[in-house]
Amino acid sequence: MRIGYQRESIDQYKNYTAVILAAGLSSRMKDFKPLLAVDGRTALEGLIEAAKGAGIGSIIVVTGHERLQIEEVLRKADVTEAYNADYKDGMFTSIRTGLAKALELDAPSGSMKGVLLMPVDCPLISIQVLRRIMDAAGNNFAVPTYEGKKGHPLFIPKELMEDILAHDGEGGLKAVTDRYWDRMDRVPVNEEGCIMDMDTPEGYAEIVKFVENGFTRTKLSVAAARRRFILVRHGQTRQHDESMFIGQYDVPLSDEGRQQMKQAGEEISTCMQDHYVGDVRRDVFGNALEKDMPDWSNTVYCSDLIRASESGEILAKVLEETGAMVEDFENGVFPTGVEVKPLEGLRELNLGEWDGKPVREIKERFPEEYERRGKDLFVFKTGNHSENFYDMQYRVMKCLREILSKDDGKNIVIVAHSGTIRALANNLKGLRVNDSWEPVEKGQYIEIEVEPR
């Protein structure tokens, strides 16, 4: 599905304005993002084409850094430029520049319904997503979501634009949208492209690969089919004097936690060996395996936070000592070592500035935010550099897909955290992180066998 294949103009969308943000320094990306090639054209050209194809009446491109490089693109596309002289001060200055220009263009008729904010960092915003947001737009903010995770564009209703223009910039646009948290409409879409960005070379490479694969990924139900997953929650950690918010705050294991992991390792070892029947190795469904098909991966995957990585080391040592991961087929001796692979993608939820703070302190300092969290646990975020459960789910599942693409073992062992395991377990069952589940206690594990669907 190309992102700009439809060209017809639809009158019902002509009173919307697209504001494409293309003024940034591209400091993390290094290359100039507006001119990076995406789907046979530059990122900027693709977004302009998508906006035109959706029937949007007015298109504004906010420029700043290296503006002369895109001058010809803007001229050929016949769109309006809004130059942000303060682009070095961050994205919020570009947002204000774009909104101010939109209101200026709207002044003669006053017919504009609102603005669709489109960062050039997100080049896969499609015609269908733009129209889906405009169809849902009213007097609230509106944003597309893919599997719960927010993407782009953000719709800003005209009546709220002045509030953004009056904001001093502290906390960026999120500081304003947080004031109107109950006026943020989340619009589900089936296009992953709307949540993908190219802030880094890795992000750009992922987008290029995604486009080459036809804007799709291998379904998890296919990649995980006929495999068994042993999901282990890390052991008990050192205790604090009072209840704490602990997400990516690093806490080591306690002596009790280390003992829990030894016991878990012994139980998993027994479980593994039970899957050998005589001299015949079998998969998780009892089918005989060929000699060249590995049954057990010789890797224990874990979060790189210390409580999980230490748990993974203890678990791997027990499995290695008991020979649970050693292939023994027709008296052959296969790999004897058990590798521990810590992965950042398997970390617990990032709680931002709340992480590592006592619950009592957070209640006192952020009473309104704490109340909001209680009303919608899965959507709530503590700040610009934190995650909600849907953000965490996307990160974790991307990590799992990477594991499955490189490890052909029929049985995969992962040591992680409560939230991480919830995301893994539910998705392996065809559910989502916000669906109900049976919590896994510290030092315990669950097994999930994925049959082809």
C-alpha positions in Angstrom: 0.0 0.0 0.0 1.6 3.2 -1.1 1.1 6.2 1.0 0.0 8.6 -1.7 -1.6 6.6 -4.4 -5.0 8.4 -4.5 -5.2 11.8 -6.0 -8.9 12.8 -6.1 -10.0 15.8 -4.1 -12.7 15.3 -1.6 -14.7 18.5 -0.7 -15.5 17.3 2.8 -11.8 17.6 3.8 -11.0 21.0 2.2 -11.5 22.9 5.5 -8.6 21.1 7.2 -5.0 22.3 7.2 -1.9 20.0 7.2 1.1 21.4 9.0 4.2 19.4 8.1 7.1 20.0 10.5 10.4 20.0 8.6 12.5 22.5 10.5 14.5 20.3 12.9 18.3 19.9 13.1 18.1 16.1 12.4 20.8 15.8 15.1 20.2 12.2 16.0 19.5 11.1 12.4 22.6 12.9 11.1 21.2 13.0 7.5 18.6 15.7 6.5 15.4 13.9 7.2 13.0 15.8 4.8 15.1 14.6 1.8 15.6 11.0 2.9 14.3 8.5 0.3 11.1 6.7 1.4 9.0 4.6 -0.9 10.5 6.0 -4.1 10.4 9.7 -3.1 11.6 11.9 -0.3 9.9 11.8 3.0 8.7 15.4 2.6 7.3 14.7 -0.9 5.5 11.6 0.4 3.7 13.5 3.2 2.7 16.3 0.8 1.3 13.8 -1.6 -0.6 12.1 1.1 -2.1 15.3 2.3 -3.1 16.3 -1.2 -4.5 12.9 -1.9 -6.6 13.0 1.2 -8.3 16.2 -0.1 -6.8 18.6 2.6 -7.4 22.1 1.5 -4.3 23.9 2.8 -0.8 22.5 3.2 1.9 24.3 5.2 5.5 23.2 5.5 7.4 24.6 8.5 11.1 25.1 7.5 14.2 26.1 9.4 17.4 24.1 9.3 18.8 23.8 5.7 15.6 25.4 4.3 17.2 26.1 1.0 17.6 22.4 0.3 13.8 21.9 0.2 12.9 25.1 -1.6 12.5 23.4 -4.9 10.3 20.7 -3.5 8.0 23.3 -2.0 7.9 25.3 -5.2 7.0 22.2 -7.3 4.4 21.0 -4.8 2.8 24.5 -4.6 2.5 24.5 -0.9 2.9 27.3 1.7 6.2 27.7 3.6 6.3 29.0 7.2 9.9 29.7 8.2 10.7 29.2 11.9 13.7 31.4 12.8 13.8 29.8 16.2 14.1 26.2 15.0 17.2 25.5 17.2 15.0 26.0 20.3 13.1 22.8 19.6 10.0 21.4 17.9 7.5 23.4 19.9 8.7 26.6 18.2 7.9 24.9 14.8 4.5 23.9 16.0 3.6 27.5 17.0 5.0 28.8 13.7 2.8 26.3 11.8 -0.3 27.1 13.8 0.2 30.8 13.5 0.5 30.5 9.7 -2.6 28.3 9.6 -4.7 30.9 11.4 -3.3 33.6 9.2 -4.4 31.8 6.0 -7.8 31.1 7.6 -8.5 34.7 8.6 -10.4 35.7 5.4 -13.0 32.9 5.6 -12.7 31.6 9.1 -13.8 28.2 7.8 -10.9 26.0 9.0 -11.9 23.2 11.3 -8.4 22.5 12.6 -4.9 21.4 11.8 -3.3 18.0 11.2 0.2 18.0 12.6 2.5 15.8 10.6 6.2 15.6 11.6 8.5 14.8 8.7 10.1 12.2 11.1 6.9 10.1 10.5 6.9 9.6 6.7 4.4 6.7 6.5 1.3 8.7 7.3 -1.2 7.5 4.7 -4.2 9.0 3.0 -6.4 6.5 4.8 -5.1 7.5 8.2 -5.5 11.2 7.5 -9.1 10.7 6.4 -9.8 8.4 9.4 -8.7 11.2 11.7 -10.7 13.9 9.9 -13.8 11.7 9.9 -13.4 11.3 13.6 -12.5 15.0 14.3 -14.7 17.2 16.3 -13.9 19.7 19.1 -11.3 17.5 20.7 -7.7 16.5 19.9 -7.6 13.3 17.9 -4.8 10.9 17.3 -4.5 7.5 15.5 -3.5 4.5 17.6 -2.0 1.2 16.4 -2.5 -1.6 18.9 -3.1 1.1 21.5 0.1 3.1 20.8 -0.4 6.7 19.7 0.9 7.8 16.3 0.5 10.7 13.9 -1.0 13.0 12.7 -2.3 14.8 15.8 -5.5 16.7 15.0 -5.7 20.1 16.8 -9.2 21.7 16.7 -9.2 25.3 15.9 -10.7 26.3 19.2 -7.6 25.0 21.1 -5.0 26.5 18.8 -4.8 29.8 20.7 -4.0 27.9 23.9 -1.0 26.3 22.3 0.2 29.6 20.9 -0.1 31.2 24.3 1.9 28.4 26.0 5.5 29.3 27.1 6.9 26.1 25.7 7.7 24.4 29.1 7.0 20.7 28.6 6.3 21.2 24.9 3.0 20.4 23.3 2.4 17.5 25.8 2.0 20.1 28.6 -1.0 21.5 26.7 -2.6 18.2 25.7 -2.2 17.0 29.3 -4.3 19.9 30.5 -7.0 18.6 28.1 -6.3 14.9 28.8 -10.1 14.2 28.8 -10.3 15.7 25.3 -7.9 13.4 23.5 -9.8 11.1 21.2 -7.9 7.9 20.4 -8.8 6.6 16.9 -7.8 2.9 16.2 -6.3 2.2 12.8 -4.8 -0.9 11.2 -1.7 0.8 9.8 1.6 0.4 11.7 3.2 3.0 9.6 1.6 5.9 11.5 3.6 5.1 14.7 7.0 4.6 13.0 9.5 7.4 13.0 13.0 8.0 11.8 14.6 9.9 14.6 17.7 7.7 14.3 19.5 5.7 11.6 18.1 2.5 13.1 14.6 3.9 12.9 15.1 4.9 9.2 16.5 1.5 8.4 13.4 -0.1 10.0 11.1 2.1 7.9 13.0 1.2 4.7 12.7 -2.5 5.4 9.0 -2.1 6.4 8.3 -0.5 3.0 10.3 -3.1 1.1 8.2 -5.8 2.8 5.0 -4.2 1.5 4.1 -2.2 4.6 3.7 -5.4 6.6 5.5 -7.6 9.2 5.4 -11.3 9.7 2.5 -12.0 12.0 3.5 -13.0 15.5 1.1 -16.0 15.2 3.3 -17.2 12.3 6.7 -16.4 13.7 5.9 -18.0 17.1 3.9 -21.0 15.8 4.9 -24.5 17.1 7.1 -22.9 19.8 6.9 -23.0 23.5 7.8 -20.0 25.6 8.9 -20.1 29.2 8.4 -16.7 30.6 10.2 -16.2 34.0 9.7 -13.3 36.3 12.8 -12.1 38.1 13.3 -13.0 41.7 12.5 -10.9 44.8 14.4 -7.7 45.0 15.9 -5.8 47.9 13.0 -4.2 49.8 12.5 -0.5 50.6 11.0 1.0 53.7 7.8 2.0 51.9 5.9 1.3 48.7 7.8 2.5 45.6 7.2 3.1 41.9 9.7 0.7 40.3 9.8 0.5 36.5 13.2 0.9 35.0 14.6 2.0 38.3 17.4 -0.6 38.9 17.1 -2.7 42.0 19.3 -5.8 42.7 18.0 -9.1 43.8 17.8 -10.1 47.5 19.2 -13.3 48.8 15.6 -14.7 48.7 15.4 -13.7 45.1 18.6 -15.5 44.2 17.3 -18.7 45.9 14.0 -18.3 44.0 15.8 -18.3 40.7 17.8 -21.4 41.6 14.6 -23.2 42.4 13.0 -21.9 39.2 16.0 -23.2 37.2 15.7 -26.7 38.8 12.0 -26.8 38.0 12.5 -25.6 34.4 15.4 -28.1 33.9 13.1 -31.0 34.9 10.4 -29.6 32.6 12.9 -29.5 29.7 14.1 -33.0 30.2 10.5 -34.3 30.3 10.3 -33.4 26.7 12.8 -36.1 25.7 11.1 -39.5 25.1 13.7 -42.3 24.8 16.2 -41.5 22.0 13.6 -39.4 20.1 13.5 -35.6 20.4 10.1 -34.2 20.1 8.6 -30.7 19.7 6.1 -29.1 22.0 3.3 -31.0 20.4 4.9 -34.4 20.6 6.1 -34.6 17.0 9.5 -36.2 16.3 12.1 -33.7 15.3 14.7 -34.1 12.6 18.4 -34.2 13.8 19.1 -30.7 12.4 16.2 -29.1 14.1 17.2 -27.6 17.5 14.8 -28.3 20.3 16.1 -26.0 23.0 17.7 -22.7 22.2 21.0 -22.5 24.2 20.2 -18.8 25.0 18.4 -17.3 28.0 17.0 -13.9 27.0 16.5 -11.3 29.7 15.9 -7.7 30.4 19.2 -5.8 30.9 18.0 -4.3 34.2 20.0 -5.8 37.0 17.2 -7.7 38.8 16.4 -9.5 35.5 19.9 -10.0 34.2 21.1 -11.4 37.5 18.1 -13.7 37.5 19.0 -14.8 34.0 22.6 -15.6 35.0 21.4 -17.7 37.9 18.9 -19.5 35.8 21.3 -20.1 33.0 23.9 -21.6 35.4 21.4 -24.1 36.8 20.3 -25.1 33.3 23.9 -25.5 32.2 24.9 -27.5 35.3 21.9 -29.9 34.9 22.5 -30.2 31.2 18.9 -29.2 30.4 19.8 -27.4 27.3 22.3 -29.9 26.1 21.1 -31.9 23.0 21.7 -35.6 23.5 20.6 -37.5 20.4 21.9 -40.9 19.5 24.8 -40.4 22.0 25.8 -37.1 20.3 26.9 -34.1 22.4 25.5 -30.8 21.1 26.2 -27.2 22.5 27.1 -27.3 26.2 27.1 -23.6 27.1 24.1 -21.5 28.0 24.4 -17.9 26.8 22.7 -15.1 28.6 21.6 -12.3 26.4 20.4 -9.1 28.1 18.1 -6.9 25.9 17.0 -3.4 26.5 13.7 -4.1 24.6 12.6 -6.5 27.5 12.8 -3.8 30.2 9.9 -3.0 32.4 7.7 0.1 31.9 9.5 3.4 31.9 7.9 5.5 34.6 9.9 8.7 33.8 10.4 11.0 36.8 8.2 8.8 39.0 10.6 5.9 38.8 12.2 5.0 42.1 10.1 7.5 44.0 7.9 6.5 47.0 4.2 6.3 46.2 3.4 8.6 49.1 5.7 11.3 47.6 4.0 11.0 44.1 0.6 11.3 45.6 1.6 14.5 47.4 3.4 16.1 44.5 1.2 15.0 41.6 -2.3 14.5 43.1 -4.2 15.2 39.8 -1.9 13.0 37.7 -2.0 10.2 40.2 -5.8 10.3 40.1 -5.7 10.3 36.3 -3.4 7.2 36.4 -6.0 5.4 38.4 -8.7 6.2 35.8 -6.8 4.9 32.8 -3.8 2.9 33.8 -2.9 1.7 30.3 -3.0 5.1 28.6 -1.4 7.3 31.3 2.1 8.6 30.9 4.1 10.5 33.5 5.9 12.8 31.1 7.6 13.3 27.7 10.3 10.6 28.4 8.1 7.9 29.9 5.9 5.1 28.5 2.4 3.9 28.9 1.5 0.2 28.7 0.8 0.4 24.9 4.3 2.0 24.3 5.9 -0.7 26.3 3.9 -3.4 24.5 5.1 -2.2 21.1 8.7 -2.1 22.3 8.6 -5.6 23.8 6.8 -7.2 20.9 9.3 -5.7 18.5 12.1 -7.2 20.6 10.4 -10.6 20.6 10.1 -10.5 16.8 13.8 -9.8 16.6 14.5 -12.8 18.8 12.3 -15.1 16.7 13.9 -13.9 13.5 17.4 -15.0 14.7 16.7 -18.0 17.0 15.2 -21.1 15.5 14.9 -23.0 18.8 11.6 -24.6 19.4 11.6 -23.5 23.1 12.5 -20.0 24.1 13.3 -18.9 27.7 12.8 -15.2 28.6 13.4 -13.6 32.0 11.7 -10.3 32.5 9.3 -8.2 34.6 5.6 -8.3 35.4 4.5 -5.7 32.8 6.8 -7.2 30.1 5.5 -10.7 30.8 1.9 -9.5 30.6 2.6 -8.0 27.2 4.4 -11.2 26.0 1.9 -13.7 27.3 -1.2 -11.9 26.1 0.1 -11.2 22.6 1.3 -14.8 22.3 -2.3 -15.8 23.1 -3.7 -13.4 20.5 -4.7 -10.8 23.1 -3.3 -7.3 24.1 -1.6 -5.9 27.1 -4.9 -4.3 28.4 -6.7 -7.7 28.4 -7.0 -9.6 31.6 -4.3 -12.1 32.6 -3.1 -14.1 35.6 -0.1 -12.3 37.2 3.2 -14.1 37.6 4.7 -13.9 41.1 8.4 -13.0 41.5 10.6 -16.1 40.9 7.8 -18.0 39.1 7.2 -18.8 35.5 4.6 -19.7 33.0 4.7 -21.8 29.8 2.9 -20.8 26.6 2.7 -23.1 23.6 1.7 -21.4 20.4 -0.3 -23.5 18.0 -0.6 -22.4 14.4 -3.5 -20.0 13.9 
